Amino acid sequence: MNKPINARPAPVADWVDLETLYQDPFPIYKRLRREGGVHWVPCVNRYLITSYDAVITTEHDQATYSANEKDSLQIRAMGHSMLRRDDPEHYRERRQWQTVFKPNAVKNVWTQTFHDKGREQLARFIDKGPGADLIWDFAAPFAAECLKSLLGLYNASAEDLQRWSQTLIDATGNYGDDPEVWAAGRRSFDEVDVALDEMLAWHLHHRDHSLISSLLSSPEEQMPLEKIRANIKMSIGGGLNEPRDALGVAAWAMLTHPDQRRAVERDPSLWPTVFDETIRWVAPIGLYSRQTTKRTVLAGVELPEGARLGICILSANRDESIWDRPDAFDIHREVKPHLAFSKGTHVCLGARAARAEIADVALPLLFNHLNGLELHPYRAPTIGGWVFRGMLSLPVTWHDVRPLEGSGVSMSVRGQVGSAAESEATPHVAIVGAGPAGCFTAKEIQRRMPGAHIDLFDRLPVPYGLLRYGVAGDHQGTKAVARQFDRLFDSPKVRFIGNTTIGQHVTVDDLRASYDAVVLASGVHADRRLEIPGDALARVYGAGCITRRLNGHPDETETPRLGRRVAIIGQGNVAIDVLRLLSIRAADLEGSDIDDAVHGALTREIDTLHIIGRSNAQQARFDPVMIRELSRFSGIEHRLHGVDLDSAPEGKDARLDTLRTLPGVGRVEVEGAPRMTVEWWFEAVPERIDGQTRVEGVVLYHHEETVALAVDAVITAIGFVPDPADAISSALSELPAASETGRVEAGLYLAGWRRHGARGTIPDQRTDARALAGVISADIAAGEVRCQRDGLVPHSGATDIDGWRRIDHLERMQPPLGRVRTKLATLEALLAAARDESLVVEYDAQRTTDGGDRLGDLTISILFGTESGNAELVAEELEHSLDGRCAVSVADLADTDPPSLDPERFYLIVCSTYGDGEVPSGARGFYQALRDDAPDLGGIRFASLGLGDSSYARTYSRGSERLTEALIACGATQIGEYGRHDASGALAASDVALDWAEGVLALVASEEKRSA
């Protein structure tokens, strides 16, 4: 490679010493980050990579930053395990290991094992009495016993495993080349081999759920003994020290942060948050190695071929450019993607099991059963390490003990009923707002407290709020999540009370007096103003006004006149929705519920759209998938202002990639004569809107120049804010501000956008709802909320769920050609339909035992393409959820040829990528066949879900998007929107996948019903 002009030699950090690193590496790391994040450090004989961005860069590119390090300390200490291999060799070994760590196995097998081992070890810990060391008397033996069961290494004692793990780990981190450390590691190396040989023979005749049995159950893919040995040793090292250290540091954090401890005691659903903040704060694996395969430049520093790197996770997880107050332990901080479980190829296979072991079992056990648990008053705790870091001692005391059995406290799997007290609770709960936040909250309360009576109030006669009136009408897959909420109202304990305005029909005080708990989930709806000169002129509209009108909202009965030239201020997803809906023809709205007359009136005159954003193209707030949608529509010419498309090669910046696909950009031609022009303005700041009484133009400051655009209307899409005049805002203004958990005070809570402001996607509301249900149940368990009220009788004009079903039935009866329903768009029409008892609704209550709809004769194939195995795990979860509802099978894209796809089947395609922009390795042969052979896939229907990580901001899930595009190019039809899971967020991939699949299959079912 040619050396970039700004590349510099690595600075030498000869002031770093091993002893200080061991005692407290954080001041050293802070200085190294401040000086650039890439240094040659003589005392460790390698380059230390300490900044978050530099660490992420190494994870992006395994071709340049190889795990297969020459003369690796880990290979010397443990053998050549999968951690020191790159794909495809790495994945072949990982795939045989992952069976034990599948979501269902963790949930149905290992979590119960962890409970059993936890109770046994806690009983022994209690027997030692106050003054016992929480690390060596509980955390270490607990982690050892759990690992013993996972591996199936039953002939080893907990003491054996602790000794082996520590000596192997010490050897792996033996950067000082201490011969005694090597000798101790070698003794353990040999002892593990002897024990493993015995257990391999035993498991041949005694199969169980353990890893060793699993390895012997696949003779066609039998791993060679040498590799089994290396990977077992790797598992002993990582599977014991890391959960031990995470548990110890988490307990120390709770014992030294009393306010946060009280928050968790009030809301036990925060234990997973404690776990993640712990391993961000003090990552158990502080450093791992990589080696460059060629000369390269990292963070502006030139690295030679063969450079040995120390990837410093302890440092990257405290990078000031990512986190505010990174040195502080704070469970209430904004969630951002930490690196403690690594990323990309080597993302931790045991992460799911570790969370269950520590967050679901060990931490709740300790803090639920040891009353007055606190640090020992005379013996200070100690912590150390830098390659691996954790508590060296943690002496504690306690006052008394709650019984382990029959206590009424159960540390169950997240999302299921958590305690006897919860299962017996019968609160009456009012939820104001029947949109996604309200409905998800109701579902989670119902899940945790099956005896709860829940009333969902809404100002409108219909439920589902944002799903019905906010989500774009041509995104029916997103709207299909409402089918889950339909099932909510199957319960006689859940009521919909519509056509009920807070402040008119009932007050917040009325609700609080009549219900044990009140959740305000009514959202925020007012468009944020630009607050520049001219923003109050006629023909300045908010995006909410436009989307509500297109969605048939009864508050918007007049269609704005936009004229020929329209400026859209903002480049987030709402702005792109508006841009798409104003630029496409009615024929492109096939399968939507948009009224053609309204759409035609809005768009008839438009020939020019300006879309204006302050950010540069690489940092624009739109989802690249939404831009790619625009490239499919004909007759539109796109022009870019302020974008350098050559600043990143294709495949390395998702936003630039999508902009390259727009007709009129670069070499992409416009199909036919352009009927409309879309002008994209990046790094443009609106300064004023010109006009006498109505909009005549908008003035921008763009690249140090003033630009005046002649426009007839301006649409602002810069966010939503609460209406300060509504009754809910008025009531809240007189109360304390809500905490981070959504709790205003006992009995009153906020959910959704009322809690966070106008941010967060619909799937995000599920996570928030789960946490909020935990807060409410904790208040009930603590006696701060008592189950003693009976709720309200709805007023005479209220609508119920049967009224909604009549409306839904009437709208679907005879939709126009190409539309899925004709919405009733006035309040009068909605109420008339709701009250029309002559409408006979054949309510489809045909459910499977788990509440899912039966899918008749539909035959589904789930195809997965994977890097680290995550897509395969998700595919199996989908298969499990669909079993019994339809004929379903799972196959690897690596074993699939495009011509073999069957038009009689529907395909769910799940792909996981690292964020490097490449198609997942398991799908590359399939993808190349699509590109090279261009088979005719007309008649093939499919839907795609990409598993990515938004911390790879520039590429994210680009690889799976490329596979989707190749299928479409061969004539296959995509059903629904492209689904996606963000591995850096709080949602489980399986939860997102199940929601996505339900939405897609609802569309498929309705399509087949229409064609029947």
PEUR-V227404 format. One record per run of one state. SS is the DSSP state (A for helix, B for strand, O for the rest). FROM is the first residue (numbers start at 1). TO is the last residue. If there is no record, write none. Layout:
((SS,FROM,TO) (SS,FROM,TO))
This chain:
((O,1,7) (B,8,8) (O,9,10) (B,11,12) (O,13,17) (A,18,24) (O,25,25) (A,26,34) (O,35,37) (B,38,41) (A,42,44) (O,45,45) (B,46,49) (O,50,51) (A,52,60) (O,61,64) (B,65,66) (O,67,72) (A,73,78) (O,79,81) (A,82,84) (O,85,88) (A,89,101) (O,102,102) (A,103,128) (O,129,132) (B,133,133) (A,134,151) (O,152,157) (A,158,172) (O,173,178) (A,179,203) (O,204,210) (A,211,216) (O,217,218) (A,219,221) (O,222,224) (A,225,256) (O,257,257) (A,258,266) (O,267,267) (A,268,281) (O,282,284) (B,285,285) (O,286,286) (B,287,292) (O,293,295) (B,296,298) (O,299,300) (B,301,303) (O,304,307) (B,308,312) (A,313,316) (O,317,343) (A,344,346) (O,347,350) (A,351,369) (B,370,371) (O,372,373) (B,374,375) (O,376,381) (B,382,384) (O,385,387) (B,388,388) (O,389,389) (B,390,393) (O,394,394) (B,395,397) (O,398,399) (B,400,401) (O,402,408) (B,409,409) (O,410,418) (B,419,419) (A,420,424) (O,425,427) (B,428,432) (O,433,435) (A,436,448) (O,449,452) (B,453,457) (O,458,464) (A,465,469) (O,470,475) (A,476,479) (O,480,481) (A,482,488) (O,489,493) (B,494,498) (O,499,501) (B,502,502) (O,503,505) (B,506,506) (O,507,507) (A,508,514) (O,515,516) (B,517,520) (O,521,525) (B,526,527) (O,528,532) (B,533,533) (O,534,537) (B,538,538) (O,539,539) (B,540,542) (A,543,550) (O,551,564) (B,565,569) (O,570,572) (A,573,583) (O,584,585) (A,586,589) (O,590,591) (B,592,592) (O,593,595) (A,596,603) (O,604,607) (B,608,612) (O,613,616) (A,617,619) (O,620,623) (A,624,630) (O,631,635) (B,636,641) (O,642,644) (A,645,647) (O,648,653) (A,654,660) (O,661,675) (B,676,681) (O,682,683) (B,684,690) (O,691,693) (B,694,694) (O,695,696) (B,697,702) (O,703,704) (B,705,710) (O,711,712) (B,713,716) (O,717,719) (B,720,721) (O,722,726) (A,727,733) (O,734,742) (B,743,745) (O,746,747) (B,748,750) (O,751,752) (A,753,756) (O,757,761) (A,762,781) (O,782,798) (B,799,799) (O,800,800) (A,801,813) (O,814,818) (B,819,819) (O,820,826) (A,827,834) (O,835,846) (B,847,847) (O,848,852) (B,853,853) (O,854,858) (B,859,865) (O,866,869) (A,870,882) (B,883,883) (O,884,885) (B,886,892) (A,893,895) (O,896,897) (A,898,900) (O,901,905) (B,906,912) (O,913,920) (A,921,933) (O,934,940) (B,941,948) (O,949,957) (A,958,969) (O,970,972) (B,973,974) (O,975,978) (B,979,982) (O,983,988) (A,989,1011) (O,1012,1012))
